[in-house]
Amino acid sequence: MPTHRLACLAIAAMALAACQADPRGEVATGANAPAASAMRCAPYVGETPLSVSGARLVDAAGVEALRAGPRAPVLIDVATGTERRTIPGSTWLPGAGTCDREDRAMQARLEARVAQLTAGDRARPVVVFCPNRNCWLSYNAAIRLSNAGYTEVAWFRDGTEGWSRGGRPLEPVARGW
């Protein structure tokens, strides 16, 4: 069978599976998409889902509640760039959410740095975020931390834009590695 026919059959099978999963025949995308357990590789910009495997979704009020709780969370900003303003008290680890399925170097680098930040406590709350809900880098970082055995991972999907939208301050930060 010609290659293009195989490709067409594969696409049709995926569409059928999606329609069977949703009786209305609609395919879930963006915020309606189910949580995945695999990182998203480029493009890293686009609407993210409402959940991520291995982590819980928090909003700005949830981050504030964690910060006021008995076990202060480690806040990790994974946005890219050369300069960054972020949530006070955060550690900026640019690149921690990039996808490198074949190269495990970033996973190892993130695990080592977060182990330092949590004093090796994998049950300590860790909040990951980036600029906004259209940034997949924090989604990927949440998966990385979950895969590393961290049990209290929170994904702040709205990121620094959601934080500052409520009148909360941002502060300049230096790279954390």
C-alpha positions in Angstrom: 0.0 0.0 0.0 1.4 3.4 -0.9 2.8 5.5 2.0 0.3 8.3 1.5 -2.6 5.9 1.9 -1.1 4.6 5.1 -0.8 8.1 6.4 -4.5 8.8 5.5 -5.6 5.6 7.2 -3.7 6.6 10.4 -5.2 10.1 10.4 -8.7 8.6 9.9 -8.1 6.2 12.8 -7.1 9.0 15.1 -10.1 11.0 14.1 -12.4 8.1 14.7 -10.9 7.4 18.1 -11.4 11.1 19.1 -15.0 11.0 18.0 -15.6 7.8 19.9 -14.1 9.4 23.0 -16.4 12.4 22.7 -19.9 11.3 21.6 -20.6 14.8 20.1 -17.8 14.1 17.6 -15.7 17.0 18.8 -12.0 16.8 19.2 -10.7 18.2 22.4 -8.0 20.9 21.9 -6.4 23.7 24.0 -7.9 24.1 27.4 -10.3 21.2 26.7 -7.6 18.7 26.0 -7.0 16.0 28.6 -3.8 16.0 30.6 -0.9 14.3 28.9 2.0 12.6 30.5 4.5 13.6 27.8 6.2 16.9 27.4 5.3 19.2 24.5 8.1 20.0 22.2 8.2 23.2 20.1 6.2 25.2 19.6 6.1 26.2 23.2 3.5 28.9 22.7 -0.2 28.0 22.5 -3.1 27.5 24.8 -2.3 24.9 27.5 -4.7 22.3 28.9 -6.4 22.7 32.3 -4.4 19.9 33.9 -1.0 18.2 33.8 -0.2 14.6 34.7 1.5 14.4 38.1 0.8 17.9 39.3 -2.2 19.9 40.5 -3.3 23.2 39.0 -3.2 26.3 41.2 -4.3 29.9 40.6 -2.7 33.0 42.2 -4.8 32.6 45.3 -3.6 29.0 45.6 0.1 30.1 45.3 -0.6 32.7 48.0 -2.1 30.0 50.2 0.9 27.8 49.7 3.3 30.6 50.5 1.3 31.3 53.8 1.2 27.7 54.7 3.4 25.8 57.2 5.7 24.4 54.4 6.8 27.3 52.2 6.9 26.1 48.6 9.9 26.4 46.3 8.8 28.7 43.5 10.4 28.0 40.1 10.0 30.3 37.1 11.1 28.5 33.9 10.6 31.3 31.4 13.2 31.9 28.8 15.0 35.2 28.2 17.9 37.3 29.3 16.1 39.3 31.9 13.2 38.4 34.1 10.8 39.9 36.6 9.0 37.3 38.6 7.1 36.4 41.8 9.2 37.5 44.8 11.2 34.6 46.3 11.3 32.6 43.1 14.2 30.9 41.5 14.5 31.4 37.8 15.6 28.3 35.9 15.4 29.3 32.2 15.3 26.3 29.9 14.0 23.8 32.6 10.9 23.3 30.5 12.4 22.7 27.1 11.8 19.4 25.6 14.7 17.1 25.1 13.2 13.6 24.9 16.4 12.1 23.5 18.9 14.1 25.7 18.4 13.6 29.5 20.8 16.4 30.4 18.1 19.0 31.3 16.2 16.4 33.4 19.3 15.7 35.4 20.2 19.4 35.7 16.7 20.3 36.9 16.7 17.3 39.4 20.0 18.4 40.9 19.0 22.0 41.2 15.6 21.3 42.7 17.2 18.8 45.1 19.3 21.7 46.4 16.3 24.0 46.6 14.2 21.5 48.6 17.1 20.1 50.6 16.3 16.7 49.1 12.7 16.7 50.3 10.7 15.3 47.4 7.5 16.0 49.4 8.1 19.7 49.7 5.7 21.8 47.7 7.1 23.0 44.4 5.3 25.5 42.2 6.3 25.9 38.6 5.3 28.7 36.2 6.2 30.8 33.3 4.7 34.0 31.8 1.2 32.9 31.1 -1.3 30.1 30.2 0.0 30.1 26.6 3.5 28.9 27.8 4.1 25.2 27.7 7.5 25.4 29.5 6.0 25.2 33.0 3.7 22.4 31.9 6.9 20.5 30.8 8.7 21.3 34.0 5.8 20.0 36.1 6.1 16.7 34.2 9.8 16.7 34.8 9.4 17.2 38.5 6.7 14.5 38.7 8.9 12.1 36.8 11.7 12.9 39.3 9.5 11.7 42.2 8.3 15.1 43.6 4.9 14.5 45.1 3.7 18.0 45.8 4.1 19.7 42.4 1.8 22.6 41.6 1.4 24.1 38.2 0.6 27.8 38.2 -0.8 28.0 34.7 -1.5 31.7 34.7 2.2 32.5 35.5 3.6 35.9 36.2 0.9 37.6 34.1 -1.8 36.1 36.3 0.1 37.0 39.4 0.6 40.6 38.5 -3.0 41.0 37.2 -4.2 40.9 40.8 -1.9 43.8 41.7 0.7 41.5 43.2 4.3 42.6 42.8 7.0 41.2 40.6 10.7 41.6 41.2 13.9 41.3 39.1 15.6 38.0 39.4 19.0 36.6 38.4 19.3 33.2 36.8 19.2 30.4 39.3 21.8 28.3 37.5 
